[in-house]
């Protein structure tokens, strides 16, 4: 980099209610699937960095769990705390909302943003699904009224529509800084963590209605042997009935989950993968703070 080119780098928190498209937005900005996605709310459980470096600009995105009103279990409280903590000391906040819908949980996010000093960009997502484009303008005007000092950008994460405009706004807010990470680094998370998340995505996509949130994945072995990456994973559920659902008739469902996860892992790790999965019952793990800490749910 030449001396007269200003280096910019900063943290960008992507926040919003569950299932509004935050992880899909991160993946399309990065141009690579990093965060897991599904149609089920609360798929994202942890804050995760996605790092994008182009020439002199490095944007460090923080994908957060959806802020929600359910405080019933320790896991729900952990996710809300993780998302709230991500708002501290960031350089830019991207508040993702739906194209024509406003919920109590959107209001919950808005209430948390009202007193922050970081620049805020409202990304109005899923505009590709609008049946009547005329309904968008009143919604944009209403959002401007709620947050008069912010920029409002209509986007479609899924189709990468208007993302260049969004990124340009984000980059303009990034402070002058040396880059925090090497230019080829994509995330702060380990390969073990990413492997576990891929398996959890397949579970959520196939069993979202039958096994809502009472499953967790631990990778117990992650070992390169010659040309093959050997991964051993343990899926935790809370009841015997959930274990039976997860395994499926003659093991067909767990086999399908494993096959789909392995295919994604081979793309992500650019390596042949041998994946072995087991299922174990661990009662009450999602409402046990000590168990959550042992499973990696820490600040």
PLY file of the C-alpha trace (Angstrom):
ply
format ascii 1.0
element vertex 299
property float x
property float y
property float z
element edge 298
property int vertex1
property int vertex2
end_header
0.00 0.00 0.00
1.41 3.37 -0.95
1.99 6.02 1.70
-0.65 8.43 0.37
-3.49 5.86 0.52
-5.44 6.06 3.79
-5.95 2.72 5.51
-9.41 2.25 7.03
-10.57 -0.44 9.43
-13.43 -0.83 11.90
-16.12 -3.01 13.43
-19.61 -3.21 11.93
-22.40 -4.79 14.02
-25.26 -6.37 12.04
-28.32 -6.38 14.33
-32.04 -7.01 14.10
-34.80 -9.32 15.23
-34.62 -13.07 14.52
-35.05 -14.32 10.96
-34.75 -10.93 9.25
-31.77 -11.95 7.10
-28.67 -10.85 9.03
-26.60 -13.98 8.35
-27.62 -14.08 4.69
-26.51 -10.44 4.41
-23.10 -11.25 5.91
-22.59 -14.21 3.55
-23.41 -12.15 0.45
-21.20 -9.25 1.53
-18.31 -11.68 2.04
-19.09 -13.51 -1.21
-18.80 -16.79 0.68
-21.03 -18.81 2.97
-19.71 -18.35 6.49
-22.75 -17.92 8.76
-25.39 -20.64 8.86
-28.91 -19.76 7.74
-32.40 -21.25 7.89
-36.00 -20.07 7.89
-36.27 -20.80 11.60
-35.82 -17.86 13.98
-32.85 -17.94 16.37
-30.65 -20.02 14.06
-27.68 -17.77 14.95
-26.61 -18.28 18.57
-23.16 -16.70 18.76
-21.54 -13.47 17.68
-19.19 -14.23 14.79
-16.78 -12.01 12.88
-16.76 -11.95 9.09
-13.75 -10.03 7.78
-13.72 -8.37 4.36
-10.51 -6.74 3.14
-10.41 -4.91 -0.20
-7.24 -2.90 -0.86
-6.98 -0.24 1.87
-10.34 -1.00 3.54
-11.01 -3.73 6.09
-14.55 -4.05 7.45
-14.92 -6.43 10.39
-18.58 -7.48 10.47
-20.17 -8.92 13.61
-23.08 -11.25 12.85
-25.29 -11.34 15.95
-28.15 -13.49 17.28
-31.59 -11.96 16.72
-32.80 -9.85 19.65
-36.06 -11.32 20.92
-38.55 -11.13 23.78
-38.21 -14.74 24.96
-36.20 -14.79 28.21
-37.53 -18.16 29.37
-34.33 -20.19 29.08
-30.67 -19.51 29.81
-29.90 -20.00 26.11
-32.34 -17.21 25.14
-30.81 -14.88 27.72
-27.33 -15.71 26.44
-28.28 -14.86 22.83
-29.83 -11.52 23.80
-26.78 -10.63 25.89
-24.41 -11.57 23.04
-26.29 -9.36 20.58
-26.47 -6.44 23.02
-22.76 -6.69 23.84
-21.93 -6.48 20.13
-23.31 -2.93 20.06
-20.63 -1.68 22.43
-17.69 0.19 20.92
-18.43 -0.59 17.25
-17.80 1.92 14.49
-20.99 1.31 12.50
-24.32 -0.41 13.19
-26.40 -1.98 10.40
-29.98 -2.41 11.65
-31.70 -4.97 9.40
-35.51 -4.75 9.16
-38.17 -6.29 6.94
-39.49 -4.62 3.80
-42.99 -3.87 5.10
-43.29 -5.38 8.56
-42.61 -3.96 12.02
-42.84 -6.14 15.13
-42.39 -5.82 18.89
-38.93 -7.33 18.48
-37.99 -4.70 15.88
-39.05 -2.12 18.46
-36.90 -3.89 21.07
-33.85 -3.42 18.81
-34.77 0.20 18.06
-35.05 0.96 21.79
-31.51 -0.34 22.31
-30.16 1.78 19.44
-31.76 5.07 20.49
-29.02 6.00 22.96
-25.95 4.82 21.04
-23.51 7.23 19.43
-22.27 4.97 16.61
-23.49 5.77 13.07
-26.54 3.65 12.17
-27.60 2.43 8.74
-31.06 0.86 8.40
-31.04 -1.92 5.80
-34.60 -2.65 4.65
-34.28 -6.26 3.53
-36.21 -8.63 1.23
-37.43 -5.91 -1.15
-37.38 -8.56 -3.90
-40.49 -10.07 -2.24
-42.56 -6.89 -2.43
-45.70 -7.49 -4.47
-46.49 -3.79 -4.64
-43.40 -1.55 -4.80
-45.54 1.47 -3.89
-45.83 0.18 -0.30
-42.08 0.57 0.22
-41.91 4.38 0.20
-44.31 4.96 3.15
-42.36 2.35 5.15
-39.05 4.07 4.37
-40.54 7.43 5.37
-41.85 5.98 8.63
-38.41 4.49 9.41
-36.80 7.87 8.74
-39.21 9.33 11.26
-38.17 6.79 13.91
-34.43 7.32 13.30
-34.15 10.77 11.68
-30.34 10.91 11.68
-29.73 7.58 9.91
-29.32 6.43 6.34
-32.02 4.03 5.10
-31.07 1.61 2.31
-33.50 -0.84 0.65
-31.72 -4.14 -0.12
-32.18 -7.79 -0.98
-29.52 -9.84 0.80
-30.48 -13.00 -1.04
-30.08 -11.43 -4.50
-27.24 -9.03 -3.53
-29.45 -6.13 -4.59
-28.10 -2.70 -3.58
-25.36 -4.24 -1.41
-22.69 -2.15 -3.16
-24.52 1.00 -1.99
-24.77 -0.38 1.54
-21.07 -1.31 1.64
-20.06 2.09 0.30
-21.95 3.79 3.14
-20.40 1.44 5.70
-16.88 2.00 4.39
-17.31 5.79 4.53
-17.95 5.51 8.28
-14.89 3.35 9.01
-12.15 5.26 10.85
-8.57 5.61 9.70
-6.82 2.59 11.16
-4.25 -0.04 10.38
-5.93 -3.33 9.54
-6.65 -5.57 12.53
-6.40 -8.88 10.66
-4.32 -10.38 7.84
-5.91 -9.61 4.46
-6.69 -13.29 3.76
-8.40 -13.98 7.12
-12.16 -14.50 6.83
-13.33 -15.00 10.43
-12.23 -15.19 14.06
-13.88 -18.57 14.54
-12.06 -21.90 14.45
-12.63 -24.59 11.84
-14.10 -26.80 14.61
-16.69 -24.13 15.38
-17.61 -23.75 11.68
-17.96 -27.53 11.29
-20.32 -27.70 14.29
-22.38 -24.81 12.90
-22.75 -26.52 9.52
-24.17 -29.63 11.19
-26.53 -27.50 13.29
-27.76 -25.75 10.15
-28.70 -29.08 8.57
-30.55 -30.12 11.74
-32.42 -26.81 11.87
-33.38 -26.91 8.19
-34.67 -30.48 8.36
-36.16 -30.51 11.86
-37.00 -26.90 12.67
-40.60 -27.67 13.59
-39.96 -31.00 15.33
-36.77 -30.09 17.19
-36.98 -26.33 17.66
-33.98 -25.31 19.76
-33.10 -28.23 22.01
-30.09 -29.42 20.05
-26.43 -28.52 20.17
-23.38 -29.78 18.28
-19.89 -30.40 19.67
-16.97 -31.37 17.46
-14.92 -33.83 19.50
-12.27 -34.60 16.87
-10.95 -32.51 13.98
-7.90 -34.22 12.56
-6.11 -34.19 9.22
-4.85 -37.65 8.22
-3.19 -37.61 4.81
-5.61 -36.19 2.26
-8.68 -36.69 4.49
-10.05 -34.48 7.26
-11.61 -36.68 9.97
-14.39 -34.97 11.95
-16.24 -36.60 14.85
-19.29 -34.69 16.09
-21.71 -35.17 18.97
-25.29 -33.86 18.75
-26.89 -33.16 22.12
-30.67 -33.24 22.56
-32.77 -32.93 25.70
-35.12 -35.94 25.46
-35.10 -39.52 24.19
-37.98 -38.71 21.84
-35.88 -36.00 20.19
-33.04 -38.46 19.72
-35.36 -40.84 17.88
-36.66 -38.04 15.66
-33.12 -36.93 14.86
-31.91 -40.41 13.98
-35.04 -41.17 11.94
-36.38 -44.44 10.56
-33.46 -46.87 10.18
-31.05 -43.95 10.65
-32.11 -42.28 7.39
-32.47 -38.75 8.79
-29.12 -38.60 10.58
-27.51 -40.08 7.48
-29.00 -37.30 5.32
-27.92 -34.61 7.80
-24.39 -36.03 7.76
-24.24 -36.21 3.98
-25.39 -32.61 3.48
-23.04 -31.35 6.22
-20.07 -33.22 4.77
-20.68 -31.73 1.31
-20.68 -28.19 2.75
-17.57 -28.89 4.82
-15.66 -30.12 1.79
-16.42 -26.81 0.04
-15.55 -24.67 3.07
-12.35 -26.51 4.00
-11.38 -27.42 0.42
-10.64 -30.92 1.62
-12.08 -34.43 1.50
-13.99 -34.99 4.75
-14.85 -38.15 6.67
-17.68 -37.23 9.05
-18.96 -39.35 11.93
-21.95 -38.18 13.98
-23.40 -39.48 17.26
-26.51 -38.38 19.17
-26.66 -38.15 22.97
-29.35 -37.04 25.45
-28.26 -34.30 27.90
-31.33 -33.21 29.80
-31.96 -29.52 30.42
-28.74 -28.23 28.81
-30.45 -25.19 27.24
-31.59 -23.85 30.64
-28.43 -24.63 32.60
-25.92 -21.77 32.63
-23.10 -24.02 33.78
-23.81 -26.52 30.98
-23.96 -23.67 28.46
-20.54 -22.40 29.52
-19.09 -25.89 29.13
-20.58 -26.00 25.61
-18.87 -22.76 24.60
-21.66 -20.27 25.31
-19.43 -17.64 26.91
-19.15 -13.88 26.50
0 1
1 2
2 3
3 4
4 5
5 6
6 7
7 8
8 9
9 10
10 11
11 12
12 13
13 14
14 15
15 16
16 17
17 18
18 19
19 20
20 21
21 22
22 23
23 24
24 25
25 26
26 27
27 28
28 29
29 30
30 31
31 32
32 33
33 34
34 35
35 36
36 37
37 38
38 39
39 40
40 41
41 42
42 43
43 44
44 45
45 46
46 47
47 48
48 49
49 50
50 51
51 52
52 53
53 54
54 55
55 56
56 57
57 58
58 59
59 60
60 61
61 62
62 63
63 64
64 65
65 66
66 67
67 68
68 69
69 70
70 71
71 72
72 73
73 74
74 75
75 76
76 77
77 78
78 79
79 80
80 81
81 82
82 83
83 84
84 85
85 86
86 87
87 88
88 89
89 90
90 91
91 92
92 93
93 94
94 95
95 96
96 97
97 98
98 99
99 100
100 101
101 102
102 103
103 104
104 105
105 106
106 107
107 108
108 109
109 110
110 111
111 112
112 113
113 114
114 115
115 116
116 117
117 118
118 119
119 120
120 121
121 122
122 123
123 124
124 125
125 126
126 127
127 128
128 129
129 130
130 131
131 132
132 133
133 134
134 135
135 136
136 137
137 138
138 139
139 140
140 141
141 142
142 143
143 144
144 145
145 146
146 147
147 148
148 149
149 150
150 151
151 152
152 153
153 154
154 155
155 156
156 157
157 158
158 159
159 160
160 161
161 162
162 163
163 164
164 165
165 166
166 167
167 168
168 169
169 170
170 171
171 172
172 173
173 174
174 175
175 176
176 177
177 178
178 179
179 180
180 181
181 182
182 183
183 184
184 185
185 186
186 187
187 188
188 189
189 190
190 191
191 192
192 193
193 194
194 195
195 196
196 197
197 198
198 199
199 200
200 201
201 202
202 203
203 204
204 205
205 206
206 207
207 208
208 209
209 210
210 211
211 212
212 213
213 214
214 215
215 216
216 217
217 218
218 219
219 220
220 221
221 222
222 223
223 224
224 225
225 226
226 227
227 228
228 229
229 230
230 231
231 232
232 233
233 234
234 235
235 236
236 237
237 238
238 239
239 240
240 241
241 242
242 243
243 244
244 245
245 246
246 247
247 248
248 249
249 250
250 251
251 252
252 253
253 254
254 255
255 256
256 257
257 258
258 259
259 260
260 261
261 262
262 263
263 264
264 265
265 266
266 267
267 268
268 269
269 270
270 271
271 272
272 273
273 274
274 275
275 276
276 277
277 278
278 279
279 280
280 281
281 282
282 283
283 284
284 285
285 286
286 287
287 288
288 289
289 290
290 291
291 292
292 293
293 294
294 295
295 296
296 297
297 298
